[in-house]
Amino acid sequence: EVQLVESGGGLVQAGGSLRLSCAASGFTLDDYVIGWFRQAPGKEREGVSCIDSSDGSTYYADSVKGRFTSSSDNAKNTVYLQMNSLKPEDTAVYYCAAIPFHLWVVHTMGSLESYDYWGQGTQVTVSS
């Protein structure tokens, strides 16, 4: 069974940090690129970052560039999103998702519809 399980969300003050984890099972990171998305109340889901675990290629949305870092531990089949200098506007439910490698264009997020598998989401709340 294919599964993506996020963890690491929580409540943090502005300027603080959190590290999200996305544990994949039922497939290997070699075949998929993992993307991070977020959705705030009343807003559309937006792409934040993605990472090709085979070579470390990444993409970051302008809103998080320089503050967020994606990484992977292939031995654990897990991807991480380190979030630093958090702002109240980063408050959202964060999701990880998997897009087949052959559908991914390097240094882009790709469309939501291209992602095959999604996690259940983890809440990140940043207080001012």
Disulfide bonds with the S-S distance in Angstrom:
Cys22-Cys96 2.10
